Amino acid sequence: MTATLGRFLILASVLVSTGGAVIGFYAGRSHSPGGLRLAQRFAYAYTVLMLAATGVMEYALLTHDFSVSYVAHVGSRSTPVWVTVASLWSSLEGSILFWGCILGIYIAVATFLTRNTHREYMPDAIGVWLSCAAFFSFLIAAPANPFLSVAPVADGPGPNALLQNHILMVVHPPFLYLGYVGMTIPFGLACAALIRGRLGHSFVKPLRAALLLPWVFLTIAIMLGGWWAYEVLGWGGYWAWDPVENASLLPWLTATAALHSIVVLERRGVLKGWTITLIQSTFLLTILGTFMTRSGVFNSVHSFTQSAIGPTILVFLAAAIVFSVALLALRIDRLEAEGNFDSAVSREGMFLFNNLLFVVLTFTILIGTVFPLIVEAVKGRQMSVGRPYFDSMVVPIGALLLFLLGVGPALPWGRASASQIKRALLPPIAGAAVLFLLGFAFGARNPWTLITLAFGGYALQVTISHLRSPIMQLRRARRRFAGYIVHAAVIVVFVTIGISSTMRYTQEVHLTKGGVANVGAYSITLLGVEERQEPNRTSTLARFAVAKNGVQKTTLEPRMNQYLMMREPIGTPDVYSTIGGDFYLSVMNIDPAAQSVAVNAIITPFVGWIWIAVIVMGLGGLMALIPQRVGELRTGAEPAASDLAVGPTLGGEA
Amino acid sequence: MTANVPVATESMRRRTRFFMIGALLVAGIAFAVIATSGINKNIIYYWTPKDLHSAGNKAYGATIRLGGMVVPGSVHTEQGSHLEFDVKDSSDIVHVKSSGAPPQMFRENVGVVVEGTMVPGGYFKSDRLMVSHNNEYRAPKKGHPVDRKELERMMKSTEGLKD
């Protein structure tokens, strides 16, 4: 019964989204206001249907209705309620349904916010959104249908144990989906601008907002994914250049580039085609990422089972690429630049350089990620590209970006004289020296860490000087202030990644009950090994007393969790976090009978700052979303002679 | 840059554009060369013992993720942290020396993936060891043979491998 209702809702959503897309494109062609209104209604109807279908699935999960195929696949009576709710996105079919649900919410909100504005573009934008919606509804209806009727079983297996193992599993996927799916909205707007052959100044604002919101979610999601890996996987790191991690980073890079080129577009009226290309690439990379993570071409916690969904997504990706490229080729010369570049050594020149680096970075990671896929497809051999490739390529480009993050905002817009440039670029060298020497004093010797510290110090001084001025006039320059908040957080992220990845200390420790071992400044005492029964799992845990410099600090309980329906146990590390760094214990093997345990003890300086700084990045992004009052955002070139010290009047944000 | 020059603006702009495209092209080719050589130096091969033997000298120094089954009776532990065992597939056997404590599920007859390389002593030196890990459900029978597909899936996975 429930399954039938779900199937009906999905089939209806296929019809509504397809119909709405046709109406949207037609209304765009015929400039009919009635057509636009009708397309808007179809958009809302699609949202209602997706919300209803998702509600039906959650109801089936919570009531353990094992006659629904998806519930029989991932449900279990023994899992806690939060796991049951989150089961919606714990396996393939449910996660695509969840995708459709979020796409519905985005489309409804975007349609509502533009209901009376931008009439020139909106019919085509709605057409593009609903075309994407139609594809995902088709996926849910056919190759990934979660609403099949099956003979009810008494109890299901529950979701993947790795996903049950940590509360972050509830948070990371929704954020990632909000980021990934949300990129459909700016894609639709950008395509609409191309179809119209115009990108007017007033349309830049919604384009930027539509890009910024999913960017915020994606930023947080990438961090949550790394944090989850750190808290759950037990190897003590947060980033391994795993294909699924890269899949989330790639669209983030192009979206970040687009957020920068939009600033130049808004101010100077140039880079229209370029910005649109970046936005389209962002969307295409989210679809590529979905293909890589969901089709089973890479094995990970994200690729659930081999399924027929892969080729379907690939076809959609190909269609979207052809559509985007064709549209660009046909219309890009119609987008007239309204201004031009005066000088390379200027704010806008650095924006261009920034964009170039972001694109190079994207290609670097993209090549390393898809290379094994191509080799396997062509030669049938299996391999992967190792971490050193990514590290050796990404670190120098990242360092250059960090350098630009200092130089760009220091330079004025437009033409400046040599002495002005000197006055702008020389003082922050002090900041570079301070951070460099601090790092050296505390034992940093890795050249890239020291370079990162120097560039970070340089950028930090520039950023702080910019932050200081607009804080006085926050209401007038909120966007710019928010931009520099994000920059400050980015600097913290770069510096802490530099330090935490090169100054880590790892030691393997074997202990029996009562035994003591020294790990750096820490000493750990094994208090005992015990077994603990929970409804859905059995934990074998080692209790350690942790002392630092002789002072008792805390008790850590790294463990092995054996889930009811799983064959193998899963290790879960335990972490003692301080401002200066983390002390991390991860069980390798454990024996309750002998009261003995082997653990990896890892000391990582400053690692916790990464999570905090990325949250600040997200908050800064949200702050930049709040609209400013009309007239506050002035555009056009500043007089070339404007004094560099008067930062606020220079305008523009990063 | 050329906007203030009154003469030949159009041709100069064209020349600038030509120069820009040329520079981008050169930079793009340089980037492609650097990236491909970077990739070629850092390939991780997914091999079975048979693949490893047929690769001959290529196996020495290359980074390899070797998948197979732990041969019964071949496991030796030195000082609690150094591990030696043989890994086999249907036809070939490779001797493995692994550093670090064995993971919880390590035992005879289990599927493992080790990452490392062949060294001149004629054995496989590994610093990463992962036990075949089935994310699905509890196996129906105990001691059933290792699923080759599962090993392949695991070789592709980096999650769960310690760094």
Interface residues (C-beta under 8 A of the other chain):
Chain A: P157 N160 A161 L162 A229 L233 G234 W235 G236 G237 A240 D242 F298 N299 S300 V301 T305 N340 F341 D342 S343 A344 V360 F363 T364 I367 G368 F371 R381 Q382 M383 S384 V385 G386 R387 P388 Y389 S392 M393 E508 H510 M560 M565 M566 R567 E568 P569 G571 S586 V587 M588 N589 I590 A598 N600
Chain B: M1 A3 F31 I34 A35 T36 G38 I39 K41 N42 I43 I44 Y45 Y46 T63 R65 G80 S81 G100 A101 P102 P103 Q104 M105 F106 V131 H133 N134 N135 E136 Y137 R138 A139 E152 R153 M154 M155 K156 S157 T158 E159 G160 L161 K162 D163
